[in-house]
């Protein structure tokens, strides 16, 4: 069963953070900020309160197709586990069914569930691919994520136009270059 996060202890912690940077948490504009920040942080990490079974909700269907299924440009929003700053991008997912297919919206929901946890992009890419592999046992799964990381844009090296790309290829996408090439060509159209 998914666990629920309490916002009240977080409110106190956000109050302390605001005070530690030298602000007055009782100032008019900040009075409700700890409560709003706790609610936002809870929302941004709601993936911890979800399980794969709940997200898929039995939307797995028998199908006799063996043609590639691609869902591209799925928006994703996550928080970098190293700095708690957002990374924002898009995810492309493909799989080749082997008797079962996923409901279309479930692919985006799987992406969202794992993205809404403290993450590194490399692990996020693999978690999405593994989840789809485990859900429908396709002949193969491919996941590519392209994202901009605010931890790199707002602080540190401050590089505004850098994009990180990660990929995970399972099954036939890893073994057959022609299948992998077809996927990569289709997502780059």
C-alpha positions as CSV (number, residue, x, y, z in Angstrom):
1,X,0.0,0.0,0.0
2,X,1.2,3.5,-0.8
3,X,2.3,5.7,2.1
4,X,0.9,9.2,2.8
5,X,3.2,12.1,3.7
6,X,2.3,14.5,6.4
7,X,2.6,18.2,5.6
8,X,2.7,19.5,9.2
9,X,6.2,18.5,10.1
10,X,7.3,19.8,6.7
11,X,5.7,23.2,7.5
12,X,7.9,23.6,10.6
13,X,11.0,22.6,8.6
14,X,10.2,25.1,5.8
15,X,9.7,27.8,8.5
16,X,13.2,27.0,9.8
17,X,14.7,27.1,6.3
18,X,13.2,30.5,5.7
19,X,14.5,31.8,9.0
20,X,18.0,30.3,8.3
21,X,18.3,32.3,5.1
22,X,17.7,35.5,7.2
23,X,14.0,36.1,6.4
24,X,11.2,36.8,8.8
25,X,8.7,34.0,8.5
26,X,6.0,36.3,10.1
27,X,6.4,38.9,7.3
28,X,3.0,39.3,5.4
29,X,4.2,37.6,2.2
30,X,5.8,34.7,4.0
31,X,3.3,33.9,6.7
32,X,1.6,31.1,4.7
33,X,4.7,30.1,2.7
34,X,5.7,27.2,4.9
35,X,2.2,25.7,4.5
36,X,2.2,26.3,0.7
37,X,5.8,25.0,0.3
38,X,5.0,21.8,2.3
39,X,1.9,21.2,0.1
40,X,4.0,21.8,-3.1
41,X,6.8,19.5,-1.9
42,X,4.3,16.8,-1.1
43,X,2.7,17.2,-4.6
44,X,6.1,17.2,-6.4
45,X,7.0,13.9,-4.6
46,X,3.6,12.2,-4.9
47,X,5.2,9.3,-6.7
48,X,6.2,7.9,-3.3
49,X,2.5,7.5,-2.5
50,X,1.9,5.4,-5.6
51,X,2.6,1.8,-6.6
52,X,2.9,0.4,-10.1
53,X,-0.1,-1.8,-9.7
54,X,-2.2,1.2,-8.6
55,X,-1.0,3.3,-11.6
56,X,-1.6,0.5,-14.1
57,X,-5.1,-0.2,-12.6
58,X,-5.5,-3.4,-14.6
59,X,-5.2,-1.5,-17.9
60,X,-3.3,-4.4,-19.5
61,X,-5.0,-5.9,-22.6
62,X,-4.6,-8.9,-24.8
63,X,-3.5,-7.9,-28.3
64,X,-2.1,-9.9,-31.2
65,X,0.0,-7.0,-32.5
66,X,3.8,-7.3,-32.6
67,X,4.4,-3.8,-34.0
68,X,6.3,-1.1,-32.2
69,X,4.3,1.1,-29.9
70,X,5.7,4.6,-29.2
71,X,4.6,7.4,-27.0
72,X,6.8,10.4,-27.5
73,X,7.2,13.8,-25.9
74,X,5.7,12.9,-22.5
75,X,6.4,15.9,-20.3
76,X,8.2,15.1,-17.1
77,X,9.0,17.1,-14.0
78,X,11.3,15.8,-11.3
79,X,13.5,16.9,-8.5
80,X,17.2,16.3,-8.5
81,X,18.0,14.2,-5.4
82,X,21.4,16.1,-5.0
83,X,20.1,19.7,-4.8
84,X,16.3,19.3,-4.6
85,X,16.0,21.5,-7.7
86,X,13.8,20.6,-10.7
87,X,14.8,19.0,-13.9
88,X,12.3,19.3,-16.7
89,X,12.1,17.5,-20.0
90,X,10.4,14.9,-22.1
91,X,10.4,11.2,-22.2
92,X,10.0,8.9,-25.2
93,X,8.8,5.3,-24.6
94,X,8.5,2.4,-27.0
95,X,7.8,-1.3,-26.6
96,X,7.1,-4.2,-28.9
97,X,4.2,-6.1,-27.6
98,X,4.1,-9.9,-27.1
99,X,0.5,-10.6,-26.5
100,X,-0.3,-7.7,-24.1
101,X,-0.5,-4.0,-24.4
102,X,-0.8,-1.2,-21.9
103,X,-3.6,1.4,-21.9
104,X,-2.1,4.5,-23.6
105,X,-2.5,6.9,-20.6
106,X,-0.7,4.3,-18.3
107,X,2.6,4.9,-20.1
108,X,2.5,8.6,-19.2
109,X,1.3,7.7,-15.6
110,X,4.3,5.4,-15.2
111,X,6.6,8.1,-16.3
112,X,5.0,10.5,-13.9
113,X,5.0,8.1,-10.9
114,X,8.8,7.6,-11.1
115,X,9.5,11.3,-12.0
116,X,7.6,12.5,-8.9
117,X,10.3,11.1,-6.6
118,X,13.7,12.4,-5.8
119,X,15.7,11.3,-8.8
120,X,18.7,11.2,-10.9
121,X,17.9,11.1,-14.6
122,X,19.9,7.9,-15.2
123,X,17.9,5.9,-12.7
124,X,14.6,7.4,-13.8
125,X,15.1,6.2,-17.3
126,X,15.8,2.6,-16.2
127,X,12.9,2.5,-13.7
128,X,10.5,3.5,-16.4
129,X,11.8,0.8,-18.8
130,X,11.9,-1.9,-16.1
131,X,8.3,-1.1,-15.1
132,X,7.0,-1.5,-18.6
133,X,9.1,-4.7,-19.1
134,X,7.6,-6.1,-15.8
135,X,4.1,-5.1,-16.6
136,X,3.6,-6.6,-20.1
137,X,6.7,-8.7,-20.8
138,X,7.2,-7.2,-24.3
139,X,9.9,-8.3,-26.7
140,X,11.7,-5.1,-25.8
141,X,11.4,-1.6,-24.3
142,X,13.2,1.6,-25.1
143,X,13.2,4.8,-23.1
144,X,14.9,8.1,-23.9
145,X,14.7,11.1,-21.7
146,X,15.9,14.6,-22.6
147,X,15.9,17.1,-19.7
148,X,17.2,20.4,-18.5
149,X,18.5,20.5,-15.0
150,X,18.0,23.6,-12.9
151,X,20.8,22.5,-10.6
152,X,23.2,23.0,-13.6
153,X,21.4,26.1,-14.9
154,X,20.8,28.1,-11.7
155,X,23.9,27.3,-9.7
156,X,27.3,25.7,-10.2
157,X,28.4,26.0,-13.8
158,X,25.3,28.0,-14.8
159,X,25.0,26.6,-18.3
160,X,21.6,27.6,-19.7
161,X,21.4,25.5,-22.9
162,X,22.7,22.1,-21.8
163,X,20.4,19.2,-22.2
164,X,21.0,15.8,-20.7
165,X,20.0,12.7,-22.7
166,X,19.7,9.2,-21.2
167,X,18.5,6.0,-22.7
168,X,17.7,2.5,-21.6
169,X,17.2,-0.3,-24.2
170,X,15.9,-3.7,-23.2
171,X,15.4,-6.9,-25.2
172,X,15.2,-6.5,-28.9
173,X,16.0,-2.8,-28.7
174,X,19.4,-3.7,-27.2
175,X,20.1,-6.7,-29.4
176,X,19.0,-5.5,-32.8
177,X,20.5,-2.2,-34.1
178,X,17.8,-2.0,-36.8
179,X,15.0,-1.9,-34.1
180,X,16.9,0.6,-32.0
181,X,17.5,2.7,-35.1
182,X,13.9,2.6,-36.1
183,X,12.9,3.9,-32.7
184,X,15.5,6.6,-32.6
185,X,14.5,7.8,-36.1
186,X,10.8,7.9,-35.2
187,X,11.3,9.9,-32.0
188,X,13.5,12.4,-33.9
189,X,10.9,13.3,-36.5
